[in-house]
Amino acid sequence: MNAREARWWEAQENHRVLCTLCPRYCIIPEGKVGFCFVRKNIDGRLYTTAYGRPTGFAVDPIEKKPLNHFYPGTNILSFGTAGCNLGCKFCQNWTMSKARLDEMKALNVSPEEVVRLAQKYGCPSIAFTYNDPVIFGEYVMDISKLAHQVGIKTVMVTNGYIDKKAREEVFRDIDGANVDLKAFSEQFYHNLTNAHLQPVLDTLEWLKKETGVWIEITTLLIPGENDSMEEIARMCEWILNTLGDEVPLHFTAFHPDFKMLDHPPTPYSTLQKARETALKTGIKYCYTGNVHDPEGQTTYCPSCGRQLIERNWYRVKITGLKNGRCEHCAEIIAGRW
């Protein structure tokens, strides 16, 4: 499948182009690509080379995204492309995010074929995931529109690093999103992701207040970098005051990878303390991930404390939830059920 013209760009002098898809705002000379590797200047016009070029598909449990309050216990057709618009030194999926399409032997799959795959495997949702779907926004839009026509939901698993105008189009037909809030520190974002914190916070606030997208947040806790309880408490206070107490928060364990092989794995105790901090702050739903922790992965009623959805890794059993309410006290449980 050939490259197609991109949606978000402006012409510049000397046949250069300005990509306006994300806050990186790459100025790209003719014949070159932007930071993400998949947006290319061809004859003074910007093209996306990722359109229709997934690197593979999988049928995952929805909890793997992770999404715990979005149709729990269902499967989701998942795929990504090559490339990414962040430069995380700790990337847990760097073989895709730091690769180019030709290195990954990308497939040729039309939006119609993606939707047919979801139907074939009985998946009620499609996830744009693995690398960051912001960089293949045009493909996301076309698939999502077709998916909605046949009753299939769509999910973005994203770093939230997207321009304010572009996000209105990319998220137009998105039903759910898990946004990586990688830390609550500009220094962390600058030093370890080659990006900035504020655009991510802006995206989260916009999603919550101005769209109908169901959102959950994930923070990968890296020892010595973003795992202090003081920073975690500040992050939870921001979530509580800006997004409300019903946005589920996931703390996940880091393992040494990519350019941070010198850091140890996240201790289980750190995840437990982070979850306790979030709950004490007033966050109603907080989970742990990348570790075996049935208690930290189970959904409890925030009113009466009863177990509602039992999880053991990706084995899910709905035990006390009916029609979006706690069966014991009738408390409304936030989510899409």
N, C-alpha and C positions, 0 to 999 in steps of 0.2 A: 504494500500500500504506500503510495507516494506521500511526501510531506504536503500539508495543506496550509494555507495562509492562516496566521494566528489572528485572534480577535483584539488583543490588547497591546497596542504599540503605536509609536509616533515616529514619523520620518525625521531624520537629523541631517546635518551637513555631511558632505563627502560620502554619501551612500550609507551612512551609519543609521541604526535604528535604536529607539529607546523602548525597551520592553516595560510595559506598565502593569504587568500581571501581579507582581509582588513588590513589597517595599525595598527590594534590592535595586530595582530600577536600572538594570544593566543597559549600558550603551554598547551596542554590538557592531563591530566593523563588518564590512561585507565579507561573506564567506566564513565567518566565525560563529560560535555558539555562545549563549549566555552561561552564567554560573551553573545552571541546572543541567547543561549538556543537551537539552532537547528543544531549545528554541533558537532557530538559526536565521541569520541574515542571508537571504539569497537574492542577489541583484537589487539590493536596497529595500527589500520588503521582508517582514518577519514571518517565518513559517514555524509550525510545530511539527517536529519529526516524531513525536510520541503518539500522535493520533492513530488509533487502530493498531498499536504496536505493544500489546501486553507481553510480559515475559513469562507468563504461565498462569494457570488457574488452580484454585483449590476450593473444596467445600469445607468450610470451617464452622464450628459452633459459634454462635453470635457472641458468646462470652469471651472468645479469644481476641476480640477487637481491642480492648474489652468493652462490652456493653452489657450491663447487668439489669437494666430497666427498660430494655428495648426488645420486646418479644422474646423473653428468656426461653431457653431450651430449643430454639429453632436453629436451622442451618442457614448459612449465608455464603453465596458465591463470591469468592475473594480474588482480586488480582491487582497487579501494579505494573509499572513500566520500569525503565531504568531512569536514573537521575534523581536529583533533589535540589531544592532551593535553599537548604541550610547546609552548613558544613560542620556538623556535630562530630567532635573528636571521639565521642563515646558511642557512636552509632552501632546499634545492635543488629542492623540489617545492611551493613555497608557494602556487601557484595552486589546488592541491587542499587542502592542509592548513590554509590560512587562509581557506577559502571556506565558505559555508553551502550546504546541500543545494539550496535553491531557486536559488542563483546558478549551480550546476553543472548544472542541468537533470538531476537524478538520475533513473535508470531505476527501474522496479519489477520486481524479479527475485527469485523465491522461492528458497529453498535447493535445492529439487528441480531448478529450472531451471538453477542454477549447475552442479550436478553433471552434468546432461544436456549442458551446453555443453562441459564437459571431455571427456565421452565423444564428443561429436560431432566435436571437433577432435583426438581421439587423444592427449590430454594425460594422462600418468600421475600428474600432481600438480596441485594448486590452490594458488596463493599469495595470501595476504591481505597486501596491500602498497600502495605508493604513498603513502597517508597511514598513520596508525598503526592497525592492526587492534584494539588493545586497546579503543578506544572503541566498536567495534561487536562486542564480545565475544559477545553472545547470537547474533548472526548467524553468527559464526565457529564457535561450538559446534554449531549445528544443521547447517550445511554439512558440517563435519568428520565428524560422526556418520554422515550419509548417504553421504559420500564413502567412508568406510571399508567400508560395507556392499557397495560395488561394486568394492573394491580400489584406490581412488584415494588417493594420499598427500596430506597437507596441510602447508603451510609458512606460518609467521608471519615477516614481515619487520617488526621491531618495535624500539622504543626501550627495551623492557623495563621501562617505568614502569607497574607494575601492583601492586595490593594483594596481600598474601600469601595471603589467602583466595580472592580472585577468580581468581588465576592457576591454582589447582588445577583449577578448572572450565574456564577458557578454554583451557588447554593439554592438557586430558584426551585429546583425539583428534588432537593435533598430532604430526607425524612429524619435522619439521625446522624450525629457526629460524635466521635471521640477526639478531643483536642488535647494534644500534648502541651502541657504547661511545664516546660522543662526545668524551670526554677523560678524563684521570685526575686531575681537579682539581675540587674542590667549587666553587672560585671561578669556573671556566669554566661549570659547570652553572648556578650562581646567576645569573651576569651575562649569559650568552648563550643559555640555554635556559629560564630561569624555572622551574627544577626543581632536583633534588638528585642527587648521584652515588650515594650509598649504596643507595637502592632498586634501582638498575640492577645494581650489584654483587651484591646479594642475589638478584635474579632469575637472574642468570647462574650463581651458585653453586647455587641450588636446581635449575635446569634440568639442570646437569651431575651433581649428586650424588643427586637424588631423582626424576628422571624418565628416560624412555628417549628423550627428544627429542634428535636430532642437532643440535648447535649450531656455528655459526661466528660470528665477531665482525668487525664493520667499524668502522673509525675514519676519519672524514674529516679530513684534516690541513689546518688553516687557518694560513697564515703569521702568525707572531707571537702565536698564541693557544694552540695545543696541539701545536706541531710541534718543541718542543725535544727533543733526543735524551735528555736527562735524564728528562723526563716519560715519554717513550716507553719508556725502559728500566725505569722504575718500574712502568708498566702491564704490560709483558711479564713482569716478575718476579711480579706479582700473578697474572697468568694462569697462569704456570708453577706457582706454589706452591698456588694455589687450585683451578684447573680442570685442570691437567696440561699436558703438552707436545704433546698431539695435537689440540687445538682449533684449527682453521685461523683465521688472522688476516689480515684484508684492510686495507691502507692505501690510501685512495682520495684522488684529487685534488679539491680545492675549486676552484670557479669563482665569481667575484663574482656575488652574487644577493641578492634580497630586501633586507634592511636592512644588508648588508655589501658594498655595491658599491665601497667604498673600499679593500677588501683585494685584493691581487694574487692571481692563480692560484697554486696550489701548484707549485713547481719540481719537475721530474722528479727532480732530485738528492735532494730531501728524501724522496721516496718510496723511492728506492734506499737511502738511509742508514737509514731507518726499518726497511726489510725486513732489511738487514744486522744492525741492532741486535737485532731479534727473533730472527733465526737464531742469532746469537752468544749470546743469552740462553739458548737451548735450545728455543725454539719450533720444532717440526718442519716446520710448513707455514705459510708466510707469502707473501702475494700483494700485488700492486699493482693499482690499478684507476683507471678514468677517464683512462688514458693508454695509448698503444701501447707495450707492453712485453712481448713474447712470453716473455722469460726470467722476468720477475716474475709472469707469469700461468700458467706451466707448473708442473705437479706433478712433483717429483723424489723419488726414494726417499731417505728420511733415513738409510738404512744404507749403500747403495753409491753413491748419487748419480746413478743412472741416470734418464733421462727416462721418466716413466710416462704422463702425460697432457699432450699438447702443446696449447697454446691461443694463438690469434692473434685478438685481439678475441673474438668469440663463435664462431669456428671451432675446433672441438674434435676432436682425434684421439687416441684411446687407443692408446698405442704399446707400453707395457711393463707393463700391469696386467692380471692375470688372476685372477678369483675373489677379488678383494680383496687380492692379494699381488703383490709385485714379481716379475716373471718371471725376473729375473736372480739375485736372492739369496733370494727367498721371504719377504722381510720383510712382515709384515702391515701394510697401509696403512689407517689409521683412516678410516671413512666408511660410507656406505650405497651399495652397488654393485649 
